[in-house]
Amino acid sequence: MPRTLSESRKLRLRRAFTEATNETLQCSKMLRKPASTLSIPGSMKTPSIANREQISSGCNEEAAEALVGIHSDYPRYEMYMEERALTGGNTSRKPSTNSAKHKPNVGYRLGKRKALFEKRKRISDYALVMGMFGIIVMVIENELSSAGVYTKASFYSTALKTLISVSTVILLGLIVAYHALEVQNSLFMIDNCADDWRIAMTWQRISQIGLELFICAIHPIPGEYYFQWTTKLANKNKTIGTEMVPYDVALSLPMFLRLYLICRVMLLHSKLFTDASSRSIGALNRINFNTRFVLKTLMTICPGTVLLVFMVSLWIIASWTLRQCERFHDEEHANLLNAMWLIAITFLSVGFGDIVPNTYCGRGIAVSTGIMGAGCTALLVAVVSRKLELTRAEKHVHNFMMDTQLTKRLKNAAANVLRETWLIYKHTRLVKRVNPGRVRTHQRKFLLAIYALRKVKMDQRKLMDNANTITDMAKTQNTVYEIISDMSSRQDAIEERLTNLEDKMQSIQEHMESLPDLLSRCLTQHQERIEQRRNFLHPDTAAAPIQQPTPQSMFNAAPMLFPHSRSVPSSNNAAATYHWPTSPILPPISSRTPHLVPDTHMPSNGSAVNSYASSNKYGS
């Protein structure tokens, strides 16, 4: 049945709304978490033929496929991997063909990436907590055993070491989960659209994971184990000393290497790393957001705090480790304050020599402390000099004040010179009796005023030199800007003149191209006017057109008169045979002066004679 215009519009709007809703639902289904237990790459599969057109119409993702994705390019490999995952390695079972195969789009990957970032941050925080917990328990156990509260064979020592071992196992599991989250299940595969986590397992990554696991796995094991440590005692006349030292000393000191987890946590909690805008700007400028960049940023923002925390932490840790290495051979190092004194004077590169390390472990710690102290001292000097340096505004104010003071001193010095000059003149020329002492006094003051004037001028010159170092950049920038602006304006004027010249040349070319046509039209119009005039003057000859003579006939034929010539023929024969027509306007030929008209002859041929014969009847 026919519909009205409003009903047809409502029907079209309803259809468009239904189609948009269906496409939105199809896209939202792809953003859901996959129901299967396969990994993320298992859900990144090519859609079936029945749903391919719908998915491509709603969410076009072909441009997001990576070259490392193998499921979309190799469907047989995809079926094999799915079958292997479902059957647990037995490939005899065929996979279900009706299983949902969805490929996550960009929105899904971004949302998943953000969630995995938060999960990785939490795992890193837990790893740091477990690492610090193991270090604190290790320090407590060593201090209690060193103080003689219990022995290494007691239940309390075994319990604390067992607690350290449990925290170490949890720490290793968190590190493995961190790297698995970063490589196998999420971040690398989402960033690079990879389907197989083994693509990311390079030798560099494998060595990094192995090194982290090795560092975090070192801890004192439960039990009582000793070894014999022989060294030369420098504080006791270089005598050889041998002591039974527990293995806990050698296994406890490397536990401080777990503090590298602090740098990782700082990186993951930094605003520069978590903020999307800063990461976008960094990606556009090819900046890699790593731990080094974060530490540089902290040194720029709060250098004093960073240096203070680092130096105090290094001082305490180095003192405790030196005490653990030296306390079994020398009683002086058993006191923590003596160890802190040795580390402090070594850190500051002083080295009084009253307390020296005996073991190679203590000497290595002292050397490392000296190297760290040299670097921290250089950083401290740089930070202090940067803090003491005037800002640009303060430099401008200081230079302005100094310039004002020097100007006043210059005026005073010039006034003193003039005053002493006048006084010398007065006491030598304007007095009746010259006093030599007073004259010498004023001459001395005159020379001092001249020296003061020269010194003020020199100070002004130095101030101008120092001020030029500050304002040179701005002045140079303004000068360069003015020069470039002038060159730009001149270039614009030259371009405008060239454009006008090109337009004029184009116009001249167009006129030159149209000149032949214009000349031909003018000649045609002129010929037409001549024909009209001849027809008007000689209406009887209009019916018989005159054949135009050729150039060859004009040179070869006998001379004869033109039909429009009004001159008298010079030849008697021509005058006898040719008769002038009677003109209704001009007077008779006999009444004019024929000698003033030049004779005009043109060669004639048979056709020309025939053409003029028709006009002879007008003269008869």
C-alpha positions in Angstrom: 0.0 0.0 0.0 1.4 3.5 -0.7 3.0 5.3 2.3 3.3 8.9 3.0 6.6 10.8 3.1 6.7 10.9 6.9 6.1 7.1 7.2 8.8 6.3 4.7 11.3 8.5 6.5 10.4 6.8 9.9 10.9 3.4 8.3 14.3 4.4 6.9 15.4 5.8 10.3 14.2 2.6 12.0 16.2 0.4 9.7 19.3 2.6 10.1 19.0 2.4 13.9 18.6 -1.4 13.8 21.7 -1.8 11.6 23.8 0.4 13.8 22.6 -1.5 16.9 23.6 -4.8 15.4 27.0 -3.5 14.4 27.6 -2.1 17.9 26.6 -5.5 19.4 29.0 -7.3 17.1 31.9 -5.0 18.1 31.1 -5.2 21.8 31.2 -9.0 21.7 34.7 -8.8 20.5 35.7 -6.7 23.5 34.6 -9.4 26.0 37.0 -11.7 27.6 37.4 -15.0 25.7 35.5 -17.8 27.2 38.1 -20.5 26.3 41.1 -21.2 28.5 43.4 -20.5 25.5 45.8 -17.6 25.7 45.3 -14.3 24.1 46.8 -15.3 20.8 44.3 -18.2 20.6 41.5 -15.7 20.4 43.3 -13.7 17.7 42.0 -15.9 14.9 40.5 -15.4 11.5 36.7 -15.1 11.6 34.5 -17.6 9.9 33.3 -17.0 6.4 29.7 -16.5 7.6 30.7 -13.7 10.0 33.5 -12.2 7.9 31.4 -9.7 6.1 29.5 -8.6 9.3 32.7 -8.1 11.2 34.4 -6.2 8.4 31.4 -4.0 8.0 31.3 -3.2 11.7 35.0 -3.1 12.7 37.6 -3.1 10.0 40.8 -4.5 11.5 42.8 -5.8 8.6 45.2 -2.9 8.9 46.0 -4.0 12.5 47.3 -7.4 11.6 51.0 -7.8 12.2 53.5 -9.7 10.0 54.4 -11.9 13.0 50.8 -13.1 13.4 50.7 -16.7 12.1 47.2 -17.8 12.8 45.6 -15.5 10.3 48.1 -16.3 7.6 48.4 -20.1 8.2 45.0 -21.6 9.0 46.3 -25.1 9.1 48.9 -24.1 11.7 46.1 -22.4 13.6 44.0 -25.6 13.6 47.0 -27.6 14.7 47.8 -25.3 17.6 44.1 -25.2 18.7 43.9 -29.0 18.5 47.2 -29.3 20.4 45.9 -27.0 23.2 42.6 -28.8 23.5 43.9 -32.4 23.4 47.0 -31.7 25.6 49.5 -32.6 22.9 47.5 -35.5 21.2 46.7 -34.3 17.7 44.5 -37.2 16.8 41.4 -35.3 17.9 39.9 -32.9 15.5 39.1 -29.4 16.7 35.5 -28.2 16.8 34.7 -26.3 13.7 31.9 -24.4 15.4 34.1 -22.8 18.0 34.0 -19.1 18.2 37.0 -17.5 16.5 37.2 -13.9 17.3 40.1 -11.6 16.5 40.4 -8.8 19.1 40.4 -5.3 17.7 42.5 -2.3 18.7 40.1 -1.3 21.5 40.3 -4.7 23.0 44.1 -4.7 22.9 44.3 -1.3 24.4 42.0 -2.2 27.3 43.8 -5.5 27.8 47.1 -3.7 27.8 46.0 -1.2 30.4 44.7 -4.0 32.7 48.0 -5.9 32.2 50.0 -2.8 33.1 48.1 -2.6 36.4 48.6 -6.3 37.0 52.4 -6.0 36.3 52.6 -3.1 38.6 51.0 -5.0 41.5 53.3 -8.0 40.8 56.4 -5.8 40.9 55.2 -4.2 44.2 54.7 -7.7 45.7 58.1 -8.8 44.5 59.8 -5.7 46.1 57.9 -6.4 49.4 59.1 -10.0 49.5 62.6 -9.0 48.6 62.8 -6.4 51.3 61.2 -8.8 53.8 63.9 -11.4 53.1 66.7 -8.7 53.6 65.2 -7.5 56.9 64.8 -11.0 58.3 68.4 -11.9 57.2 69.8 -8.8 59.0 67.8 -9.7 62.1 69.0 -13.3 62.1 72.7 -12.3 61.6 72.5 -9.6 64.3 71.0 -12.0 66.8 73.5 -14.7 66.1 76.4 -12.2 66.3 75.2 -10.8 69.6 75.1 -14.4 71.0 71.3 -14.5 71.6 71.3 -17.9 69.9 73.5 -20.1 67.8 73.2 -21.1 64.2 72.0 -24.6 65.3 69.1 -23.3 67.4 65.4 -23.5 66.5 65.0 -19.7 66.2 67.8 -19.5 63.6 66.4 -22.3 61.6 62.9 -20.7 61.8 64.2 -17.4 60.5 66.2 -19.0 57.7 63.1 -21.0 56.8 61.1 -17.8 56.6 63.8 -16.3 54.4 63.7 -19.4 52.1 59.9 -19.2 51.8 60.0 -15.5 50.9 62.7 -16.2 48.4 60.6 -18.9 46.7 57.6 -16.5 46.6 60.0 -13.8 45.2 61.2 -16.2 42.4 57.6 -17.1 41.6 56.7 -13.4 41.3 59.6 -12.7 39.1 58.7 -15.5 36.8 55.1 -14.3 36.8 56.3 -10.8 36.0 58.3 -11.9 32.9 55.5 -14.3 31.8 53.0 -11.5 32.0 55.4 -9.2 30.0 56.2 -11.8 27.3 54.0 -14.9 27.0 50.5 -13.8 27.9 50.2 -10.1 27.3 52.4 -7.1 26.7 54.9 -8.1 24.1 52.2 -10.0 22.1 49.7 -7.2 22.3 52.2 -4.5 21.3 53.6 -6.5 18.4 50.4 -8.5 17.5 52.3 -11.8 17.9 50.6 -15.1 18.2 53.5 -17.2 19.7 55.3 -16.1 22.9 58.4 -17.9 21.8 59.1 -15.1 19.3 60.0 -12.8 22.2 62.4 -15.2 23.8 65.7 -13.8 22.6 69.1 -14.7 24.1 69.2 -11.3 25.7 65.8 -11.7 27.4 66.7 -15.2 28.5 70.0 -14.1 30.0 68.2 -11.3 31.8 65.6 -13.5 33.3 68.3 -16.1 34.3 70.4 -13.4 36.0 67.5 -12.0 38.0 66.5 -15.5 39.2 70.1 -16.2 40.2 70.5 -13.0 42.1 67.1 -13.4 43.9 67.7 -17.1 44.7 70.8 -16.4 46.8 69.9 -16.6 50.5 71.2 -18.3 53.7 69.9 -21.8 53.9 68.6 -23.4 57.1 71.3 -25.2 59.1 74.7 -24.8 60.6 77.5 -24.7 58.0 81.0 -23.3 58.5 84.2 -22.8 56.4 87.8 -21.9 57.3 88.7 -18.3 56.5 92.5 -17.5 56.6 93.7 -13.9 56.2 96.6 -11.6 57.1 95.8 -9.2 59.9 97.1 -5.7 59.2 96.2 -4.4 62.6 98.2 -7.2 64.4 101.6 -6.9 62.8 100.5 -8.8 59.7 100.0 -12.1 61.5 98.1 -14.9 59.8 94.7 -15.5 61.4 92.3 -18.4 60.7 88.7 -18.4 61.8 85.6 -20.6 61.3 83.1 -18.5 59.6 79.5 -19.6 58.8 78.3 -19.8 55.2 75.6 -17.3 56.1 78.0 -14.4 55.7 78.8 -15.3 52.1 75.1 -16.0 51.3 73.7 -13.0 53.1 75.7 -10.2 51.5 74.5 -10.8 47.9 70.9 -10.4 49.1 71.4 -6.7 48.9 71.4 -7.0 45.1 67.7 -7.5 45.4 67.4 -3.7 45.8 67.4 -3.4 42.0 63.6 -4.1 42.3 63.3 -0.5 43.7 64.3 0.9 40.4 61.7 -1.2 38.6 59.0 -0.1 41.0 60.0 3.5 40.6 59.7 3.1 36.8 56.3 1.5 36.9 54.9 4.1 39.4 56.4 7.1 37.6 53.9 9.5 36.1 56.1 9.8 33.0 55.6 6.0 32.5 51.9 5.7 33.3 50.6 9.0 31.8 49.3 8.4 28.2 50.1 11.9 27.1 53.7 11.8 28.2 54.2 8.4 26.6 52.7 9.7 23.3 55.0 12.7 23.3 58.0 10.4 24.1 57.1 8.1 21.3 56.8 10.9 18.8 60.3 12.1 19.9 61.8 8.6 20.0 62.3 8.6 23.8 62.6 5.3 25.5 60.9 5.4 28.9 63.3 3.2 31.0 64.9 3.4 34.5 67.7 5.6 33.2 65.3 8.2 31.9 63.3 8.2 35.2 66.5 8.6 37.3 67.6 11.5 35.1 64.2 13.2 35.5 64.5 12.8 39.3 68.0 14.2 39.3 66.7 17.2 37.4 63.6 17.8 39.6 65.0 17.0 43.1 68.8 16.4 42.9 69.5 17.1 46.5 66.9 14.5 47.8 68.1 11.8 45.4 71.7 12.3 46.3 71.0 12.4 50.0 69.0 9.2 50.0 71.5 7.4 47.8 74.5 8.4 49.9 72.9 7.6 53.2 71.7 4.2 52.0 75.1 3.4 50.5 76.8 4.4 53.8 74.6 2.2 56.0 74.7 -0.8 53.7 78.4 -0.6 53.1 79.0 -0.2 56.9 77.0 -3.3 57.7 78.5 -5.5 55.0 82.0 -4.4 56.0 81.2 -5.3 59.6 80.0 -8.7 58.6 83.2 -9.4 56.6 85.6 -8.1 59.3 84.1 -8.9 62.7 85.4 -12.5 62.8 89.1 -11.5 62.5 89.2 -8.1 64.3 87.4 -7.0 67.3 87.5 -3.3 66.3 85.3 -4.0 63.3 82.8 -5.7 65.5 81.6 -2.3 66.5 79.2 -0.8 63.8 80.4 2.7 64.6 84.0 1.9 63.7 82.8 0.4 60.4 80.7 3.5 59.7 83.8 5.7 60.4 85.9 3.6 58.0 83.3 3.8 55.3 82.8 7.6 55.8 86.5 8.5 55.5 86.9 6.2 52.5 83.8 7.7 50.9 85.2 11.2 51.3 88.6 10.0 50.0 90.4 11.1 53.2 91.7 7.8 54.5 93.4 8.4 57.9 94.6 4.8 58.2 93.7 4.3 61.9 91.3 1.5 60.9 92.0 -0.7 57.9 90.2 -3.8 56.5 91.9 -7.1 56.8 90.0 -9.5 54.5 89.7 -9.3 50.8 85.9 -8.9 51.2 86.4 -5.8 53.3 89.0 -4.4 51.0 86.7 -4.9 48.0 83.9 -3.1 49.9 86.3 -0.2 50.7 87.3 0.1 47.0 83.7 0.1 45.9 82.9 2.7 48.5 85.8 4.9 47.3 84.6 4.8 43.7 81.0 5.5 44.7 82.2 8.4 46.9 84.2 10.0 44.0 81.1 9.8 41.8 78.8 11.2 44.5 81.2 14.0 45.3 81.2 15.1 41.7 77.5 15.0 41.5 77.2 16.9 44.8 79.5 19.6 43.5 77.5 19.9 40.3 74.2 20.1 42.2 75.5 22.7 44.7 76.9 24.9 41.9 73.7 24.7 40.0 71.8 25.7 43.2 74.1 28.6 43.9 74.0 29.9 40.3 71.8 33.0 39.7 68.8 32.7 37.5 68.4 34.8 34.4 66.0 37.2 36.1 68.4 37.5 39.1 71.3 38.1 36.8 69.4 40.9 35.0 68.6 42.6 38.3 72.1 42.3 39.5 73.6 43.7 36.3 71.1 46.6 36.4 72.0 47.5 40.0 75.7 47.2 39.4 75.4 49.4 36.3 73.5 52.0 38.3 76.2 52.0 41.0 79.0 52.3 38.5 77.3 55.2 36.8 77.1 57.1 40.1 80.7 56.3 40.8 81.7 57.5 37.3 79.9 60.8 37.9 81.5 61.3 41.3 85.0 60.5 39.9 84.5 62.9 37.0 83.3 65.6 39.4 86.4 65.0 41.6 88.6 65.4 38.6 87.0 68.7 37.7 87.1 69.9 41.3 90.7 69.2 41.8 91.5 70.8 38.4 89.8 74.0 39.5 91.5 74.0 42.9 94.9 73.5 41.3 94.2 76.4 39.0 92.9 78.5 41.8 95.9 77.9 44.1 98.4 78.5 41.3 97.0 81.4 39.4 94.4 83.2 41.4 96.3 83.7 44.7 98.9 86.3 45.5 101.2 83.9 47.2 101.4 80.2 46.1 101.4 77.6 48.8 103.4 74.6 47.4 102.1 72.2 50.1 98.5 72.8 49.3 99.2 72.6 45.5 100.8 69.2 45.9 97.9 68.0 48.0 95.4 68.9 45.3 97.7 67.4 42.6 97.8 64.2 44.6 94.0 64.2 44.9 93.8 65.0 41.2 95.8 61.9 40.3 93.7 59.8 42.6 90.5 61.0 41.0 91.9 60.2 37.6 92.8 56.7 38.7 89.4 56.2 40.3 87.8 57.4 37.0 89.8 54.8 35.0 89.0 52.0 37.4 85.2 52.8 37.2 85.4 52.8 33.4 87.2 49.4 33.5 84.6 48.0 35.9 81.9 49.2 33.5 83.6 47.5 30.6 83.8 44.2 32.5 80.2 44.5 33.5 79.2 45.1 29.9 81.3 42.0 28.9 79.5 39.9 31.5 76.1 41.3 30.5 76.8 40.6 26.9 77.2 36.9 27.6 73.6 36.9 29.0 72.0 39.1 26.4 74.0 38.1 23.3 71.7 35.2 22.6 68.6 37.4 22.7 70.2 40.2 20.6 71.5 37.7 18.1 68.1 36.1 17.9 66.5 39.5 17.3 69.1 40.4 14.7 68.7 37.1 12.8 64.9 37.5 13.0 65.1 41.0 11.5 67.5 39.8 8.7 65.3 36.8 7.9 62.2 39.0 7.9 63.8 41.4 5.5 65.0 38.6 3.2 61.5 37.1 3.3 59.8 40.4 2.4 62.3 40.9 -0.5 61.7 37.4 -1.7 58.0 37.9 -1.6 58.4 41.2 -3.6 60.6 39.4 -6.2 58.1 36.5 -6.4 55.3 39.0 -6.9 57.2 40.8 -9.7 58.1 37.5 -11.3 54.4 36.6 -11.2 53.4 39.9 -12.8 56.1 39.4 -15.5 54.9 35.9 -16.2 51.4 37.2 -16.6 52.5 40.0 -19.0 54.6 37.5 -21.0 51.6 35.2 -21.2 49.4 38.1 -22.3 52.0 39.0 -25.0 52.2 35.4 -26.2 48.5 35.2 -26.4 48.4 38.5 -28.5 51.2 37.2 -30.7 49.3 34.0 -31.3 46.1 35.9 -32.2 48.0 38.3 -34.5 47.9 36.2 -37.7 44.2 35.7 -37.4 43.7 39.4 -36.7 45.8 40.3 -39.8 44.0 37.9 -42.0 40.6 39.3 -40.8 41.8 42.9 -41.4 43.1 42.0 -44.9 39.8 40.2 -45.7 37.8 43.2 -44.5 40.0 45.6 -46.5 39.6 43.4 -49.6 35.9 43.4 -49.1 35.8 47.2 -48.8 37.9 47.5 -52.0 35.5 45.2 -53.8 32.5 47.1 -52.5 34.0 50.4 -53.6 34.9 49.0 -57.1 31.4 47.6 -57.4 30.0 51.0 -56.4 32.1 52.8 -58.9 31.7 50.3 -61.7 28.4 48.5 -61.2 28.5 47.0 -64.8 31.7 45.1 -64.1 30.3 43.6 -60.8 28.8 40.7 -62.8 32.1 39.7 -64.5 34.7 39.1 -61.8 38.2 40.1 -62.6 40.7 37.3 -62.5 43.6 38.2 -60.3 46.9 38.2 -62.2 49.7 35.9 -61.0 53.2 37.2 -60.3 54.7 35.3 -63.3 52.2 36.9 -65.6 52.9 40.3 -64.1 56.5 40.1 -65.0 56.2 38.4 -68.4 53.2 40.2 -69.9 53.2 43.5 -71.7 52.6 46.6 -69.6 49.1 47.9 -69.3 47.0 50.1 -67.0 45.2 49.1 -63.9 41.5 49.3 -64.1 41.3 51.8 -61.2 44.1 54.0 -62.5 43.0 57.6 -63.5 46.2 58.6 -65.2 46.6 59.2 -68.8 48.4 56.5 -70.7 51.9 57.4 -71.9 51.7 55.3 -75.0 49.7 56.6 -78.0 48.6 53.1 -78.9 47.4 52.5 -75.4 45.5 55.8 -75.4 44.0 55.0 -78.8 42.8 51.5 -77.7 41.8 52.4 -74.1 38.9 54.7 -73.3 38.4 55.9 -69.7 34.9 55.4 -68.3 32.9 58.4 -67.5 32.7 58.9 -63.7 29.6 60.5 -62.2 31.8 62.2 -59.5 35.1 63.2 -61.0 35.4 65.9 -63.8 36.5 65.0 -67.3 40.1 63.9 -67.8 40.8 66.9 -70.1 40.1 69.3 -67.3 42.7 67.7 -64.8 46.5 67.7 -64.8 47.5 64.3 -65.9 51.3 65.0 -65.6 50.9 65.0 -61.8 49.7 61.4 -61.7 52.5 58.8 -62.0 52.2 56.3 -64.8 51.4 52.9 -63.5 51.9 49.9 -65.7 51.5 46.3 -65.0 52.2 43.3 -67.2 49.3 41.8 -68.9 48.5 38.5 -70.5 45.6 37.2 -72.5 43.3 36.9 -69.5 44.1 40.5 -68.4 43.3 41.8 -71.9 40.1 40.0 -71.9 39.2 41.4 -68.5 40.0 45.0 -69.6 38.2 44.6 -72.9 34.9 44.5 -71.1 35.6 47.9 -69.6 36.6 49.6 -73.0 33.0 50.1 -73.9 32.7 52.7 -71.1 35.4 54.8 -72.8 33.8 54.6 -76.3 
